[in-house]
Amino acid sequence: ISSILQIFQIIILFKYFSGSVKNVNSDENSINGAINANITSLAYLLTITNILFIGIINIILEYFATDG
């Protein structure tokens, strides 16, 4: 799940940076600003969710690992 979330985060980063480049060349700043705000919020949400999953994975590996 964490790997899938990281892939989504990379895709969102590419969308954000491509939108930032288009924002410089475009006249529709209010629409692009709203889209960039939504993309930024989604990136924060995915980051927090990914951190939670990494914490869960760490706890499982630390406390539930067996020797055989």
All heavy atoms as TSV, in Angstrom:
chain	resi	resn	atom	element	x	y	z
A	1	ILE	N	N	0.840	-1.190	0.000
A	1	ILE	CA	C	0.000	0.000	0.000
A	1	ILE	C	C	0.883	1.250	0.000
A	1	ILE	O	O	0.583	2.212	-0.689
A	1	ILE	CB	C	-0.944	-0.012	1.218
A	1	ILE	CG1	C	-1.954	-1.168	1.088
A	1	ILE	CG2	C	-1.693	1.297	1.352
A	1	ILE	CD1	C	-2.816	-1.375	2.314
A	2	SER	N	N	1.945	1.181	0.759
A	2	SER	CA	C	2.846	2.332	0.827
A	2	SER	C	C	3.494	2.616	-0.529
A	2	SER	O	O	3.644	3.777	-0.917
A	2	SER	CB	C	3.915	2.091	1.888
A	2	SER	OG	O	4.775	3.191	1.982
A	3	SER	N	N	3.861	1.579	-1.235
A	3	SER	CA	C	4.467	1.773	-2.563
A	3	SER	C	C	3.476	2.400	-3.535
A	3	SER	O	O	3.837	3.283	-4.324
A	3	SER	CB	C	4.943	0.435	-3.119
A	3	SER	OG	O	5.928	-0.108	-2.288
A	4	ILE	N	N	2.236	1.970	-3.473
A	4	ILE	CA	C	1.197	2.537	-4.338
A	4	ILE	C	C	0.977	4.013	-4.002
A	4	ILE	O	O	0.845	4.854	-4.898
A	4	ILE	CB	C	-0.101	1.728	-4.214
A	4	ILE	CG1	C	0.099	0.325	-4.795
A	4	ILE	CG2	C	-1.258	2.424	-4.917
A	4	ILE	CD1	C	-1.026	-0.630	-4.499
A	5	LEU	N	N	0.963	4.337	-2.711
A	5	LEU	CA	C	0.803	5.733	-2.306
A	5	LEU	C	C	1.974	6.584	-2.777
A	5	LEU	O	O	1.793	7.742	-3.174
A	5	LEU	CB	C	0.654	5.827	-0.792
A	5	LEU	CG	C	-0.688	5.370	-0.225
A	5	LEU	CD1	C	-0.650	5.380	1.294
A	5	LEU	CD2	C	-1.812	6.245	-0.723
A	6	GLN	N	N	3.185	6.023	-2.752
A	6	GLN	CA	C	4.343	6.769	-3.242
A	6	GLN	C	C	4.236	7.023	-4.738
A	6	GLN	O	O	4.597	8.113	-5.213
A	6	GLN	CB	C	5.623	6.016	-2.918
A	6	GLN	CG	C	5.980	6.056	-1.460
A	6	GLN	CD	C	7.218	5.244	-1.136
A	6	GLN	OE1	O	7.769	4.565	-1.993
A	6	GLN	NE2	N	7.641	5.306	0.114
A	7	ILE	N	N	3.737	6.066	-5.486
A	7	ILE	CA	C	3.538	6.267	-6.927
A	7	ILE	C	C	2.531	7.380	-7.170
A	7	ILE	O	O	2.731	8.261	-8.019
A	7	ILE	CB	C	3.110	4.947	-7.602
A	7	ILE	CG1	C	4.270	3.956	-7.589
A	7	ILE	CG2	C	2.623	5.197	-9.028
A	7	ILE	CD1	C	3.883	2.553	-8.000
A	8	PHE	N	N	1.427	7.375	-6.400
A	8	PHE	CA	C	0.440	8.441	-6.531
A	8	PHE	C	C	1.032	9.801	-6.168
A	8	PHE	O	O	0.733	10.812	-6.809
A	8	PHE	CB	C	-0.792	8.167	-5.663
A	8	PHE	CG	C	-1.708	7.113	-6.225
A	8	PHE	CD1	C	-2.361	6.243	-5.375
A	8	PHE	CD2	C	-1.927	6.991	-7.579
A	8	PHE	CE1	C	-3.206	5.272	-5.864
A	8	PHE	CE2	C	-2.767	6.025	-8.089
A	8	PHE	CZ	C	-3.415	5.159	-7.227
A	9	GLN	N	N	1.892	9.836	-5.154
A	9	GLN	CA	C	2.530	11.097	-4.773
A	9	GLN	C	C	3.428	11.616	-5.886
A	9	GLN	O	O	3.454	12.823	-6.155
A	9	GLN	CB	C	3.343	10.914	-3.497
A	9	GLN	CG	C	2.504	10.812	-2.255
A	9	GLN	CD	C	3.332	10.536	-1.020
A	9	GLN	OE1	O	4.265	9.744	-1.067
A	9	GLN	NE2	N	2.992	11.184	0.069
A	10	ILE	N	N	4.148	10.745	-6.544
A	10	ILE	CA	C	5.014	11.166	-7.647
A	10	ILE	C	C	4.178	11.691	-8.807
A	10	ILE	O	O	4.511	12.719	-9.410
A	10	ILE	CB	C	5.921	9.997	-8.087
A	10	ILE	CG1	C	6.946	9.714	-6.986
A	10	ILE	CG2	C	6.616	10.311	-9.409
A	10	ILE	CD1	C	7.743	8.447	-7.203
A	11	ILE	N	N	3.071	11.026	-9.107
A	11	ILE	CA	C	2.182	11.489	-10.176
A	11	ILE	C	C	1.631	12.870	-9.845
A	11	ILE	O	O	1.593	13.764	-10.697
A	11	ILE	CB	C	1.051	10.473	-10.403
A	11	ILE	CG1	C	1.602	9.187	-11.015
A	11	ILE	CG2	C	-0.041	11.064	-11.298
A	11	ILE	CD1	C	0.616	8.043	-11.051
A	12	ILE	N	N	1.219	13.065	-8.595
A	12	ILE	CA	C	0.677	14.361	-8.185
A	12	ILE	C	C	1.747	15.440	-8.263
A	12	ILE	O	O	1.471	16.573	-8.662
A	12	ILE	CB	C	0.065	14.259	-6.781
A	12	ILE	CG1	C	-1.230	13.463	-6.869
A	12	ILE	CG2	C	-0.194	15.622	-6.174
A	12	ILE	CD1	C	-1.851	13.159	-5.543
A	13	LEU	N	N	2.986	15.113	-7.899
A	13	LEU	CA	C	4.067	16.092	-8.025
A	13	LEU	C	C	4.286	16.508	-9.472
A	13	LEU	O	O	4.476	17.690	-9.771
A	13	LEU	CB	C	5.364	15.529	-7.445
A	13	LEU	CG	C	5.525	15.633	-5.942
A	13	LEU	CD1	C	6.785	14.903	-5.497
A	13	LEU	CD2	C	5.585	17.073	-5.515
A	14	PHE	N	N	4.248	15.543	-10.394
A	14	PHE	CA	C	4.394	15.889	-11.807
A	14	PHE	C	C	3.247	16.770	-12.271
A	14	PHE	O	O	3.459	17.735	-13.006
A	14	PHE	CB	C	4.469	14.634	-12.677
A	14	PHE	CG	C	5.803	13.953	-12.634
A	14	PHE	CD1	C	5.887	12.582	-12.459
A	14	PHE	CD2	C	6.986	14.655	-12.767
A	14	PHE	CE1	C	7.109	11.938	-12.417
A	14	PHE	CE2	C	8.214	14.031	-12.719
A	14	PHE	CZ	C	8.269	12.663	-12.552
A	15	LYS	N	N	2.023	16.473	-11.832
A	15	LYS	CA	C	0.876	17.300	-12.198
A	15	LYS	C	C	1.030	18.713	-11.636
A	15	LYS	O	O	0.734	19.695	-12.303
A	15	LYS	CB	C	-0.420	16.685	-11.666
A	15	LYS	CG	C	-0.805	15.385	-12.269
A	15	LYS	CD	C	-1.521	15.614	-13.547
A	15	LYS	CE	C	-2.027	14.258	-14.045
A	15	LYS	NZ	N	-2.657	14.364	-15.322
A	16	TYR	N	N	1.510	18.801	-10.384
A	16	TYR	CA	C	1.681	20.109	-9.754
A	16	TYR	C	C	2.730	20.936	-10.481
A	16	TYR	O	O	2.509	22.110	-10.773
A	16	TYR	CB	C	2.059	19.934	-8.289
A	16	TYR	CG	C	2.306	21.239	-7.568
A	16	TYR	CD1	C	1.242	22.047	-7.201
A	16	TYR	CD2	C	3.601	21.655	-7.280
A	16	TYR	CE1	C	1.462	23.241	-6.547
A	16	TYR	CE2	C	3.820	22.849	-6.627
A	16	TYR	CZ	C	2.752	23.640	-6.266
A	16	TYR	OH	O	2.967	24.826	-5.634
A	17	PHE	N	N	3.878	20.320	-10.775
A	17	PHE	CA	C	4.940	21.074	-11.438
A	17	PHE	C	C	4.580	21.431	-12.871
A	17	PHE	O	O	4.936	22.508	-13.348
A	17	PHE	CB	C	6.260	20.317	-11.386
A	17	PHE	CG	C	6.895	20.309	-10.018
A	17	PHE	CD1	C	7.375	19.141	-9.472
A	17	PHE	CD2	C	6.987	21.464	-9.284
A	17	PHE	CE1	C	7.947	19.126	-8.218
A	17	PHE	CE2	C	7.559	21.482	-8.023
A	17	PHE	CZ	C	8.034	20.303	-7.492
A	18	SER	N	N	3.864	20.559	-13.567
A	18	SER	CA	C	3.447	20.908	-14.924
A	18	SER	C	C	2.404	22.014	-14.883
A	18	SER	O	O	2.372	22.876	-15.753
A	18	SER	CB	C	2.914	19.683	-15.660
A	18	SER	OG	O	1.702	19.240	-15.084
A	19	GLY	N	N	1.559	22.025	-13.850
A	19	GLY	CA	C	0.584	23.098	-13.685
A	19	GLY	C	C	1.249	24.407	-13.333
A	19	GLY	O	O	0.797	25.477	-13.732
A	20	SER	N	N	2.342	24.356	-12.573
A	20	SER	CA	C	3.065	25.572	-12.217
A	20	SER	C	C	3.719	26.191	-13.439
A	20	SER	O	O	3.749	27.407	-13.583
A	20	SER	CB	C	4.129	25.265	-11.161
A	20	SER	OG	O	3.532	24.855	-9.970
A	21	VAL	N	N	4.235	25.350	-14.325
A	21	VAL	CA	C	4.852	25.857	-15.550
A	21	VAL	C	C	3.791	26.469	-16.453
A	21	VAL	O	O	3.982	27.534	-17.018
A	21	VAL	CB	C	5.613	24.724	-16.273
A	21	VAL	CG1	C	6.074	25.177	-17.645
A	21	VAL	CG2	C	6.785	24.267	-15.444
A	22	LYS	N	N	2.629	25.820	-16.558
A	22	LYS	CA	C	1.548	26.371	-17.378
A	22	LYS	C	C	0.988	27.638	-16.759
A	22	LYS	O	O	0.524	28.520	-17.457
A	22	LYS	CB	C	0.433	25.333	-17.531
A	22	LYS	CG	C	0.806	24.177	-18.410
A	22	LYS	CD	C	-0.338	23.184	-18.491
A	22	LYS	CE	C	0.069	21.965	-19.276
A	22	LYS	NZ	N	-0.989	20.955	-19.294
A	23	ASN	N	N	1.028	27.728	-15.426
A	23	ASN	CA	C	0.492	28.895	-14.732
A	23	ASN	C	C	1.263	30.159	-15.084
A	23	ASN	O	O	0.699	31.237	-15.160
A	23	ASN	CB	C	0.523	28.647	-13.216
A	23	ASN	CG	C	-0.307	29.651	-12.451
A	23	ASN	OD1	O	-1.076	30.397	-13.023
A	23	ASN	ND2	N	-0.142	29.647	-11.144
A	24	VAL	N	N	2.537	30.030	-15.319
A	24	VAL	CA	C	3.357	31.186	-15.683
A	24	VAL	C	C	2.970	31.696	-17.072
A	24	VAL	O	O	2.900	32.895	-17.314
A	24	VAL	CB	C	4.858	30.813	-15.638
A	24	VAL	CG1	C	5.704	31.932	-16.209
A	24	VAL	CG2	C	5.278	30.485	-14.222
A	25	ASN	N	N	2.657	30.781	-17.977
A	25	ASN	CA	C	2.366	31.154	-19.353
A	25	ASN	C	C	0.889	31.422	-19.613
A	25	ASN	O	O	0.531	31.839	-20.689
A	25	ASN	CB	C	2.839	30.042	-20.301
A	25	ASN	CG	C	4.336	29.855	-20.222
A	25	ASN	OD1	O	5.068	30.798	-19.968
A	25	ASN	ND2	N	4.794	28.629	-20.430
A	26	SER	N	N	0.020	31.174	-18.643
A	26	SER	CA	C	-1.414	31.259	-18.871
A	26	SER	C	C	-2.001	32.529	-18.265
A	26	SER	O	O	-1.460	33.103	-17.331
A	26	SER	CB	C	-2.104	30.032	-18.272
A	26	SER	OG	O	-3.500	30.136	-18.451
A	27	ASP	N	N	-3.151	32.947	-18.802
A	27	ASP	CA	C	-3.847	34.109	-18.273
A	27	ASP	C	C	-4.913	33.733	-17.256
A	27	ASP	O	O	-5.428	34.591	-16.553
A	27	ASP	CB	C	-4.508	34.897	-19.412
A	27	ASP	CG	C	-3.479	35.537	-20.320
A	27	ASP	OD1	O	-2.379	35.847	-19.828
A	27	ASP	OD2	O	-3.787	35.729	-21.503
A	28	GLU	N	N	-5.274	32.468	-17.148
A	28	GLU	CA	C	-6.331	32.018	-16.242
A	28	GLU	C	C	-5.730	31.643	-14.890
A	28	GLU	O	O	-5.730	30.491	-14.489
A	28	GLU	CB	C	-7.067	30.840	-16.867
A	28	GLU	CG	C	-7.710	31.160	-18.198
A	28	GLU	CD	C	-8.319	29.921	-18.839
A	28	GLU	OE1	O	-8.218	28.839	-18.244
A	28	GLU	OE2	O	-8.874	30.050	-19.917
A	29	ASN	N	N	-5.244	32.616	-14.169
A	29	ASN	CA	C	-4.540	32.365	-12.914
A	29	ASN	C	C	-5.466	31.867	-11.816
A	29	ASN	O	O	-5.054	31.081	-10.975
A	29	ASN	CB	C	-3.804	33.619	-12.450
A	29	ASN	CG	C	-2.597	33.906	-13.309
A	29	ASN	OD1	O	-2.024	33.001	-13.890
A	29	ASN	ND2	N	-2.227	35.168	-13.394
A	30	SER	N	N	-6.725	32.319	-11.788
A	30	SER	CA	C	-7.626	31.912	-10.706
A	30	SER	C	C	-7.985	30.437	-10.818
A	30	SER	O	O	-8.033	29.729	-9.811
A	30	SER	CB	C	-8.888	32.767	-10.708
A	30	SER	OG	O	-9.585	32.604	-11.931
A	31	ILE	N	N	-8.211	29.954	-12.024
A	31	ILE	CA	C	-8.552	28.542	-12.218
A	31	ILE	C	C	-7.339	27.670	-11.920
A	31	ILE	O	O	-7.447	26.664	-11.221
A	31	ILE	CB	C	-9.072	28.297	-13.653
A	31	ILE	CG1	C	-10.386	29.033	-13.856
A	31	ILE	CG2	C	-9.227	26.808	-13.923
A	31	ILE	CD1	C	-10.886	29.014	-15.275
A	32	ASN	N	N	-6.192	28.053	-12.424
A	32	ASN	CA	C	-4.977	27.279	-12.173
A	32	ASN	C	C	-4.595	27.315	-10.697
A	32	ASN	O	O	-4.085	26.337	-10.162
A	32	ASN	CB	C	-3.823	27.790	-13.025
A	32	ASN	CG	C	-3.986	27.434	-14.480
A	32	ASN	OD1	O	-4.643	26.466	-14.816
A	32	ASN	ND2	N	-3.395	28.244	-15.350
A	33	GLY	N	N	-4.835	28.424	-10.029
A	33	GLY	CA	C	-4.557	28.518	-8.601
A	33	GLY	C	C	-5.438	27.584	-7.791
A	33	GLY	O	O	-4.978	26.954	-6.836
A	34	ALA	N	N	-6.706	27.476	-8.184
A	34	ALA	CA	C	-7.620	26.571	-7.488
A	34	ALA	C	C	-7.220	25.117	-7.713
A	34	ALA	O	O	-7.254	24.301	-6.787
A	34	ALA	CB	C	-9.048	26.809	-7.961
A	35	ILE	N	N	-6.832	24.794	-8.926
A	35	ILE	CA	C	-6.402	23.426	-9.226
A	35	ILE	C	C	-5.126	23.098	-8.460
A	35	ILE	O	O	-4.992	22.015	-7.890
A	35	ILE	CB	C	-6.221	23.243	-10.746
A	35	ILE	CG1	C	-7.576	23.294	-11.447
A	35	ILE	CG2	C	-5.510	21.922	-11.059
A	35	ILE	CD1	C	-7.496	23.317	-12.952
A	36	ASN	N	N	-4.178	24.033	-8.425
A	36	ASN	CA	C	-2.939	23.807	-7.671
A	36	ASN	C	C	-3.205	23.665	-6.182
A	36	ASN	O	O	-2.541	22.888	-5.503
A	36	ASN	CB	C	-1.949	24.939	-7.927
A	36	ASN	CG	C	-1.267	24.798	-9.274
A	36	ASN	OD1	O	-1.244	23.731	-9.855
A	36	ASN	ND2	N	-0.724	25.901	-9.761
A	37	ALA	N	N	-4.181	24.397	-5.653
A	37	ALA	CA	C	-4.528	24.266	-4.232
A	37	ALA	C	C	-5.107	22.885	-3.954
A	37	ALA	O	O	-4.788	22.264	-2.933
A	37	ALA	CB	C	-5.512	25.354	-3.829
A	38	ASN	N	N	-5.942	22.392	-4.863
A	38	ASN	CA	C	-6.502	21.048	-4.691
A	38	ASN	C	C	-5.416	19.987	-4.798
A	38	ASN	O	O	-5.424	19.020	-4.032
A	38	ASN	CB	C	-7.595	20.776	-5.724
A	38	ASN	CG	C	-8.858	21.540	-5.428
A	38	ASN	OD1	O	-9.088	21.943	-4.292
A	38	ASN	ND2	N	-9.678	21.735	-6.442
A	39	ILE	N	N	-4.508	20.145	-5.724
A	39	ILE	CA	C	-3.419	19.177	-5.885
A	39	ILE	C	C	-2.517	19.198	-4.648
A	39	ILE	O	O	-2.099	18.148	-4.169
A	39	ILE	CB	C	-2.625	19.472	-7.170
A	39	ILE	CG1	C	-3.474	19.116	-8.395
A	39	ILE	CG2	C	-1.309	18.707	-7.197
A	39	ILE	CD1	C	-2.839	19.486	-9.712
A	40	THR	N	N	-2.262	20.379	-4.110
A	40	THR	CA	C	-1.436	20.482	-2.912
A	40	THR	C	C	-2.112	19.808	-1.726
A	40	THR	O	O	-1.470	19.075	-0.971
A	40	THR	CB	C	-1.163	21.960	-2.589
A	40	THR	OG1	O	-0.571	22.580	-3.726
A	40	THR	CG2	C	-0.240	22.107	-1.400
A	41	SER	N	N	-3.407	20.026	-1.570
A	41	SER	CA	C	-4.141	19.386	-0.476
A	41	SER	C	C	-4.131	17.869	-0.621
A	41	SER	O	O	-3.956	17.150	0.368
A	41	SER	CB	C	-5.585	19.881	-0.453
A	41	SER	OG	O	-5.634	21.257	-0.250
A	42	LEU	N	N	-4.286	17.385	-1.826
A	42	LEU	CA	C	-4.255	15.948	-2.068
A	42	LEU	C	C	-2.871	15.374	-1.780
A	42	LEU	O	O	-2.751	14.284	-1.210
A	42	LEU	CB	C	-4.662	15.651	-3.514
A	42	LEU	CG	C	-4.801	14.190	-3.904
A	42	LEU	CD1	C	-5.852	13.496	-3.052
A	42	LEU	CD2	C	-5.147	14.081	-5.367
A	43	ALA	N	N	-1.837	16.107	-2.120
A	43	ALA	CA	C	-0.472	15.652	-1.837
A	43	ALA	C	C	-0.236	15.574	-0.330
A	43	ALA	O	O	0.372	14.612	0.160
A	43	ALA	CB	C	0.539	16.588	-2.488
A	44	TYR	N	N	-0.712	16.561	0.432
A	44	TYR	CA	C	-0.580	16.510	1.894
A	44	TYR	C	C	-1.343	15.320	2.471
A	44	TYR	O	O	-0.845	14.631	3.359
A	44	TYR	CB	C	-1.083	17.801	2.537
A	44	TYR	CG	C	-0.178	18.990	2.347
A	44	TYR	CD1	C	-0.698	20.260	2.161
A	44	TYR	CD2	C	1.206	18.857	2.370
A	44	TYR	CE1	C	0.119	21.360	1.991
A	44	TYR	CE2	C	2.039	19.948	2.202
A	44	TYR	CZ	C	1.485	21.191	2.021
A	44	TYR	OH	O	2.307	22.276	1.858
A	45	LEU	N	N	-2.534	15.088	1.974
A	45	LEU	CA	C	-3.337	13.960	2.457
A	45	LEU	C	C	-2.654	12.629	2.183
A	45	LEU	O	O	-2.591	11.761	3.059
A	45	LEU	CB	C	-4.721	14.000	1.814
A	45	LEU	CG	C	-5.689	12.897	2.219
A	45	LEU	CD1	C	-6.053	13.063	3.691
A	45	LEU	CD2	C	-6.919	12.933	1.357
A	46	LEU	N	N	-2.126	12.455	0.980
A	46	LEU	CA	C	-1.419	11.223	0.652
A	46	LEU	C	C	-0.145	11.054	1.475
A	46	LEU	O	O	0.196	9.945	1.882
A	46	LEU	CB	C	-1.088	11.183	-0.838
A	46	LEU	CG	C	-2.238	10.852	-1.775
A	46	LEU	CD1	C	-1.778	10.950	-3.220
A	46	LEU	CD2	C	-2.798	9.483	-1.494
A	47	THR	N	N	0.542	12.150	1.746
A	47	THR	CA	C	1.761	12.080	2.547
A	47	THR	C	C	1.456	11.627	3.967
A	47	THR	O	O	2.136	10.755	4.509
A	47	THR	CB	C	2.465	13.447	2.560
A	47	THR	OG1	O	2.760	13.832	1.216
A	47	THR	CG2	C	3.740	13.394	3.369
A	48	ILE	N	N	0.437	12.201	4.574
A	48	ILE	CA	C	0.067	11.813	5.939
A	48	ILE	C	C	-0.391	10.362	5.975
A	48	ILE	O	O	-0.018	9.607	6.878
A	48	ILE	CB	C	-1.014	12.770	6.481
A	48	ILE	CG1	C	-0.417	14.155	6.683
A	48	ILE	CG2	C	-1.612	12.241	7.779
A	48	ILE	CD1	C	-1.423	15.228	6.987
A	49	THR	N	N	-1.175	9.944	4.996
A	49	THR	CA	C	-1.632	8.560	4.936
A	49	THR	C	C	-0.457	7.614	4.762
A	49	THR	O	O	-0.404	6.553	5.400
A	49	THR	CB	C	-2.630	8.382	3.773
A	49	THR	OG1	O	-3.678	9.345	3.904
A	49	THR	CG2	C	-3.225	6.988	3.773
A	50	ASN	N	N	0.488	7.979	3.938
A	50	ASN	CA	C	1.666	7.145	3.717
A	50	ASN	C	C	2.502	7.031	4.988
A	50	ASN	O	O	3.003	5.952	5.311
A	50	ASN	CB	C	2.494	7.704	2.568
A	50	ASN	CG	C	3.452	6.692	2.009
A	50	ASN	OD1	O	3.357	5.508	2.299
A	50	ASN	ND2	N	4.367	7.157	1.198
A	51	ILE	N	N	2.657	8.124	5.713
A	51	ILE	CA	C	3.397	8.084	6.974
A	51	ILE	C	C	2.709	7.154	7.967
A	51	ILE	O	O	3.364	6.394	8.690
A	51	ILE	CB	C	3.570	9.504	7.545
A	51	ILE	CG1	C	4.552	10.287	6.679
A	51	ILE	CG2	C	4.037	9.478	8.995
A	51	ILE	CD1	C	4.627	11.760	7.014
A	52	LEU	N	N	1.371	7.187	8.014
A	52	LEU	CA	C	0.642	6.280	8.897
A	52	LEU	C	C	0.873	4.827	8.520
A	52	LEU	O	O	1.092	3.968	9.390
A	52	LEU	CB	C	-0.854	6.603	8.871
A	52	LEU	CG	C	-1.264	7.903	9.546
A	52	LEU	CD1	C	-2.745	8.178	9.317
A	52	LEU	CD2	C	-0.978	7.836	11.022
A	53	PHE	N	N	0.823	4.516	7.225
A	53	PHE	CA	C	1.061	3.141	6.791
A	53	PHE	C	C	2.493	2.697	7.079
A	53	PHE	O	O	2.722	1.554	7.465
A	53	PHE	CB	C	0.748	2.965	5.305
A	53	PHE	CG	C	-0.707	2.719	5.038
A	53	PHE	CD1	C	-1.449	3.639	4.321
A	53	PHE	CD2	C	-1.329	1.577	5.492
A	53	PHE	CE1	C	-2.782	3.428	4.075
A	53	PHE	CE2	C	-2.669	1.353	5.254
A	53	PHE	CZ	C	-3.401	2.287	4.541
A	54	ILE	N	N	3.450	3.578	6.920
A	54	ILE	CA	C	4.845	3.236	7.237
A	54	ILE	C	C	4.986	2.957	8.731
A	54	ILE	O	O	5.691	2.035	9.137
A	54	ILE	CB	C	5.792	4.355	6.764
A	54	ILE	CG1	C	5.858	4.360	5.240
A	54	ILE	CG2	C	7.184	4.172	7.348
A	54	ILE	CD1	C	6.597	5.543	4.661
A	55	GLY	N	N	4.293	3.729	9.568
A	55	GLY	CA	C	4.306	3.472	11.003
A	55	GLY	C	C	3.694	2.126	11.348
A	55	GLY	O	O	4.220	1.392	12.203
A	56	ILE	N	N	2.598	1.778	10.692
A	56	ILE	CA	C	1.966	0.478	10.920
A	56	ILE	C	C	2.897	-0.646	10.495
A	56	ILE	O	O	3.048	-1.648	11.219
A	56	ILE	CB	C	0.620	0.402	10.167
A	56	ILE	CG1	C	-0.392	1.349	10.806
A	56	ILE	CG2	C	0.079	-1.026	10.146
A	56	ILE	CD1	C	-1.659	1.535	9.988
A	57	ILE	N	N	3.527	-0.496	9.354
A	57	ILE	CA	C	4.464	-1.522	8.877
A	57	ILE	C	C	5.626	-1.667	9.857
A	57	ILE	O	O	6.054	-2.787	10.164
A	57	ILE	CB	C	4.974	-1.155	7.467
A	57	ILE	CG1	C	3.854	-1.287	6.445
A	57	ILE	CG2	C	6.157	-2.030	7.066
A	57	ILE	CD1	C	4.190	-0.680	5.099
A	58	ASN	N	N	6.134	-0.566	10.379
A	58	ASN	CA	C	7.246	-0.599	11.329
A	58	ASN	C	C	6.842	-1.323	12.608
A	58	ASN	O	O	7.613	-2.136	13.134
A	58	ASN	CB	C	7.716	0.815	11.645
A	58	ASN	CG	C	8.979	0.826	12.458
A	58	ASN	OD1	O	9.751	-0.114	12.421
A	58	ASN	ND2	N	9.178	1.901	13.193
A	59	ILE	N	N	5.657	-1.042	13.118
A	59	ILE	CA	C	5.189	-1.712	14.336
A	59	ILE	C	C	5.027	-3.210	14.102
A	59	ILE	O	O	5.424	-4.023	14.945
A	59	ILE	CB	C	3.871	-1.079	14.817
A	59	ILE	CG1	C	4.145	0.326	15.355
A	59	ILE	CG2	C	3.207	-1.931	15.887
A	59	ILE	CD1	C	2.900	1.120	15.658
A	60	ILE	N	N	4.470	-3.586	12.968
A	60	ILE	CA	C	4.299	-5.004	12.669
A	60	ILE	C	C	5.650	-5.699	12.586
A	60	ILE	O	O	5.841	-6.781	13.151
A	60	ILE	CB	C	3.486	-5.183	11.368
A	60	ILE	CG1	C	2.031	-4.789	11.603
A	60	ILE	CG2	C	3.574	-6.620	10.865
A	60	ILE	CD1	C	1.196	-4.740	10.344
A	61	LEU	N	N	6.601	-5.094	11.914
A	61	LEU	CA	C	7.921	-5.726	11.790
A	61	LEU	C	C	8.670	-5.769	13.110
A	61	LEU	O	O	9.419	-6.706	13.375
A	61	LEU	CB	C	8.756	-4.992	10.740
A	61	LEU	CG	C	8.340	-5.218	9.296
A	61	LEU	CD1	C	9.168	-4.320	8.377
A	61	LEU	CD2	C	8.486	-6.664	8.905
A	62	GLU	N	N	8.461	-4.767	13.951
A	62	GLU	CA	C	9.209	-4.712	15.202
A	62	GLU	C	C	8.653	-5.663	16.260
A	62	GLU	O	O	9.411	-6.341	16.949
A	62	GLU	CB	C	9.187	-3.286	15.741
A	62	GLU	CG	C	10.058	-3.076	16.954
A	62	GLU	CD	C	10.120	-1.610	17.358
A	62	GLU	OE1	O	9.852	-0.746	16.505
A	62	GLU	OE2	O	10.425	-1.350	18.516
A	63	TYR	N	N	7.339	-5.761	16.369
A	63	TYR	CA	C	6.751	-6.492	17.486
A	63	TYR	C	C	6.191	-7.870	17.108
A	63	TYR	O	O	5.953	-8.691	17.995
A	63	TYR	CB	C	5.648	-5.673	18.143
A	63	TYR	CG	C	6.195	-4.448	18.820
A	63	TYR	CD1	C	5.934	-3.178	18.318
A	63	TYR	CD2	C	7.010	-4.559	19.949
A	63	TYR	CE1	C	6.440	-2.048	18.934
A	63	TYR	CE2	C	7.514	-3.432	20.562
A	63	TYR	CZ	C	7.244	-2.197	20.065
A	63	TYR	OH	O	7.754	-1.071	20.669
A	64	PHE	N	N	5.930	-8.137	15.855
A	64	PHE	CA	C	5.298	-9.394	15.484
A	64	PHE	C	C	6.199	-10.302	14.656
A	64	PHE	O	O	5.746	-11.282	14.121
A	64	PHE	CB	C	3.997	-9.138	14.726
A	64	PHE	CG	C	2.969	-8.420	15.568
A	64	PHE	CD1	C	2.640	-7.109	15.296
A	64	PHE	CD2	C	2.360	-9.056	16.629
A	64	PHE	CE1	C	1.711	-6.444	16.070
A	64	PHE	CE2	C	1.421	-8.394	17.404
A	64	PHE	CZ	C	1.098	-7.085	17.123
A	65	ALA	N	N	7.449	-9.967	14.528
A	65	ALA	CA	C	8.372	-10.816	13.782
A	65	ALA	C	C	8.714	-12.057	14.608
A	65	ALA	O	O	8.863	-12.002	15.826
A	65	ALA	CB	C	9.655	-10.055	13.443
A	66	THR	N	N	8.816	-13.187	13.937
A	66	THR	CA	C	9.182	-14.415	14.619
A	66	THR	C	C	10.492	-14.936	14.033
A	66	THR	O	O	10.954	-14.468	12.995
A	66	THR	CB	C	8.097	-15.491	14.436
A	66	THR	OG1	O	7.928	-15.760	13.054
A	66	THR	CG2	C	6.776	-15.014	15.021
A	67	ASP	N	N	11.075	-15.903	14.719
A	67	ASP	CA	C	12.353	-16.446	14.274
A	67	ASP	C	C	12.195	-17.589	13.284
A	67	ASP	O	O	13.179	-18.085	12.765
A	67	ASP	CB	C	13.172	-16.926	15.475
A	67	ASP	CG	C	13.665	-15.777	16.318
A	67	ASP	OD1	O	13.810	-14.674	15.759
A	67	ASP	OD2	O	13.898	-15.985	17.523
A	68	GLY	N	N	11.036	-18.066	13.041
A	68	GLY	CA	C	10.994	-19.187	12.144
A	68	GLY	C	C	9.671	-19.535	11.665
A	68	GLY	O	O	9.416	-20.315	10.859
